[in-house]
Amino acid sequence: MFEHPYLSHQITTFEQEQIERAAERRRFLIEHADQIVPRREGAFRRMLRRMTGGRREVAPPARSTASRTADGRATAGCDRAAAPAQ
């Protein structure tokens, strides 16, 4: 018995299309990072935070390209100030 190449070709084609879509999505998000506004915390996340004692289980992003105002909106064209050396 042998494997017909049609199935493996279809799977390879589908995986390549997924990789291309993911790369395009990452590129778009990088180009429009100043327009991304995080969602407000929902009921489920509030419940989990209360159950875990307020500890964050997911680390915040390493860097941000836009500064945030007090109400969470992004300010365009502002860079973060460098931390003073200690």
Phi, psi and omega in degrees: 000152179221161180268130178288137183291347183299313183295313180295326177293318179297318180295316179298317179298315180297317180295321177296320178295320177297317180296318179296318178296319180295320178295318178295320179296316178298317179298316180297316180295322178294318181291331183245032184297331181288347182262356184277125179241125181293148179289156173290155180291129181272179183298318182295316179294322177298317179297316179297320179298319179292323181289327182270004177080021176087002179284140175273131181267340179249129180291144177293161180302146184295324180216157178230138181270349181228142175281157181244144176276179183298328181267010173093001179278148179280143174254129184282139172076011180257134176255154177285146177284145179289144179288140179292145179287140181247000000 
